[in-house]
Amino acid sequence: MGADHPTTATSLNNLANLYQSQGNYAAALPLSARALAIREQALGADHPDTAGSLNNLAELYRAQGNYAAALPLYARALAINEQALGADHPATAGSLNNLAGLYQSQGNYAAALPLYARALAISEQALGADHPDTAGSLNNLAINHYYQGDLPTAEQLMRRALGICSTRLGLDHPTTQTIHQSLAAIRQRLAGASPQPPTDPAEALAPLLTTIAAIAAGDAAQRPAVEQALSHLEQQGWMLRGPVTRIWAGERDRDALVADLDDQDTALVEHILARIDKA
């Protein structure tokens, strides 16, 4: 088919995704960049598949903390999806969430807010008010309001997200447990018991971290659910999927696992390793 065929781009993208899932961002980056170049040339600069490659490359830059490189790629992917698929398409909602997540990772909550709100409106309209993806958008918007100090709105949104996940995913699903912990933190602040947002994300994510450690010890029953929860967290800027996959494969070298991670992701990986050591 040739080095510049769209199918080659798909193969490059698949290999890049594998490296990314392993946390090997340095290996994934040139493959993702080449896939983007092929799709731009073969399919056009405004094709939805080109938007997909832009998003993939942006994710890699964000995982490495290179927000300046990720931002224009996310913005361009959003513009393409809006034009090619429509302003109310679920893929457009995904692009809005990605761009908002980047802004939120930078602490720019004001810029993220309208993007999260629009993504939620699209999900409700296109997928339904009780869809798990709608719950994800509710969670994202709730966290944004939480960190901006609008606790009543955050509580309302997170409570609705919890209701959806409890019904659709089950009470024991890691995503449901994570949202339950987030709602508890919001209510604690509303009650005046906690004057500031928690500085240690490991507290809110404790059930998920414990389940990750249990899977590493051989209890694989919850692995599909945890993988889904990790993908959901990745949309919020948490880059745990790669190192967790490597932990499940048996890797325990702390320095290798946290290479290229930011301080918060590093701390969560350390908590996982500590739980494994105690098991």
FENHU-V628848 format. One record per residue. N is the residue number from 1. PSI is psi as a letter, one per 30 degrees, with the letter a starting at -180 (* if undefined). OMEGA is omega in whole degrees, 0 to 359 (none if undefined). NEAR is the number of other C-alpha atoms within 10 Angstrom. Layout:
BEGIN
n->{N;N}
psi->{PSI;PSI}
omega->{OMEGA;OMEGA}
near->{NEAR;NEAR}
END
This chain:
BEGIN
n->{1;2;3;4;5;6;7;8;9;10;11;12;13;14;15;16;17;18;19;20;21;22;23;24;25;26;27;28;29;30;31;32;33;34;35;36;37;38;39;40;41;42;43;44;45;46;47;48;49;50;51;52;53;54;55;56;57;58;59;60;61;62;63;64;65;66;67;68;69;70;71;72;73;74;75;76;77;78;79;80;81;82;83;84;85;86;87;88;89;90;91;92;93;94;95;96;97;98;99;100;101;102;103;104;105;106;107;108;109;110;111;112;113;114;115;116;117;118;119;120;121;122;123;124;125;126;127;128;129;130;131;132;133;134;135;136;137;138;139;140;141;142;143;144;145;146;147;148;149;150;151;152;153;154;155;156;157;158;159;160;161;162;163;164;165;166;167;168;169;170;171;172;173;174;175;176;177;178;179;180;181;182;183;184;185;186;187;188;189;190;191;192;193;194;195;196;197;198;199;200;201;202;203;204;205;206;207;208;209;210;211;212;213;214;215;216;217;218;219;220;221;222;223;224;225;226;227;228;229;230;231;232;233;234;235;236;237;238;239;240;241;242;243;244;245;246;247;248;249;250;251;252;253;254;255;256;257;258;259;260;261;262;263;264;265;266;267;268;269;270;271;272;273;274;275;276;277;278;279}
psi->{f;l;f;g;k;e;e;e;e;e;e;e;e;e;e;e;e;e;e;e;f;f;g;i;e;e;e;e;e;e;e;e;e;e;e;e;e;e;e;e;e;e;f;l;f;g;k;e;e;e;e;e;e;e;e;e;e;e;e;e;e;e;f;g;g;i;e;e;e;e;e;f;e;e;e;e;e;e;e;e;e;e;e;e;f;l;f;g;k;e;e;e;e;e;e;e;e;e;e;e;e;e;e;e;f;f;g;i;e;e;e;e;e;f;e;e;e;e;e;e;e;e;e;e;e;e;f;l;f;g;k;e;e;e;e;e;e;e;e;e;e;e;e;e;e;e;f;g;g;i;e;e;e;e;e;e;e;e;e;e;e;e;e;e;e;e;e;e;f;l;f;g;k;e;e;e;e;e;e;e;e;e;e;e;e;e;e;e;e;e;f;g;f;j;f;l;k;k;f;j;f;f;e;e;g;e;e;e;e;e;e;e;e;e;e;f;f;f;j;g;e;g;e;e;e;e;e;e;e;e;e;e;e;e;f;g;g;j;i;f;e;e;e;e;e;e;e;f;f;f;k;g;j;e;e;e;e;g;k;g;l;l;e;e;e;e;e;e;e;e;e;e;e;e;e;e;e;f;*}
omega->{176;184;184;180;178;178;175;177;179;179;177;180;180;179;177;179;178;178;180;180;178;182;181;186;180;178;183;189;181;178;179;178;179;177;177;181;179;182;177;182;187;186;180;184;184;180;178;177;174;176;177;178;176;179;180;180;178;179;180;178;180;179;179;180;181;185;181;178;183;188;182;178;176;182;179;177;178;181;180;181;177;183;187;186;179;184;184;181;178;178;175;176;177;179;177;178;180;181;178;179;177;177;182;176;179;182;181;186;181;179;182;189;182;178;177;181;180;178;178;180;179;181;179;183;188;187;180;185;184;180;178;177;174;176;177;178;176;178;180;182;178;180;179;179;179;183;173;175;178;187;179;178;179;180;181;182;182;177;178;177;179;178;179;183;179;182;188;184;181;184;184;180;181;178;178;181;179;179;177;178;179;178;178;179;179;181;177;178;178;180;179;183;181;186;183;173;181;181;181;180;180;179;181;184;185;180;180;181;178;179;177;179;179;177;179;180;175;179;188;186;184;186;179;180;179;177;177;179;178;176;178;179;180;177;178;177;179;185;184;188;181;180;179;177;179;176;179;178;176;182;181;180;185;184;179;183;185;178;179;177;175;187;183;177;178;181;180;176;178;177;178;180;179;178;179;180;182;185;none}
near->{7;7;9;15;15;20;15;17;24;18;13;21;24;16;16;26;20;16;18;23;19;20;28;21;22;15;14;24;22;14;21;25;19;18;28;27;19;22;27;19;13;15;15;13;16;17;18;21;21;25;27;21;25;27;26;26;27;29;27;25;20;22;24;18;18;13;18;12;14;23;20;14;21;25;18;18;30;27;19;22;27;19;14;15;15;13;16;17;18;21;22;25;27;23;25;27;28;28;28;31;27;26;21;21;17;13;13;14;19;14;15;24;23;14;21;26;20;19;31;27;19;23;27;19;14;15;15;13;16;17;16;21;23;25;28;27;28;28;27;30;26;30;26;26;20;21;17;14;15;15;19;15;16;25;23;14;21;28;21;19;27;27;18;22;26;19;12;15;16;14;15;13;20;28;29;24;22;20;23;23;18;25;24;16;20;27;17;14;17;16;10;10;10;13;10;10;15;14;9;11;14;19;14;20;19;17;18;21;24;16;21;26;23;20;18;23;14;9;12;14;11;15;17;12;16;21;17;15;20;21;16;19;18;17;20;22;22;20;27;23;22;20;26;25;17;19;23;18;11;11;14;15;11;14;10;13;22;20;14;18;20;14;10;15;20;20;16;21;22;17;17;23;21;12;16;19;11;7;10}
END
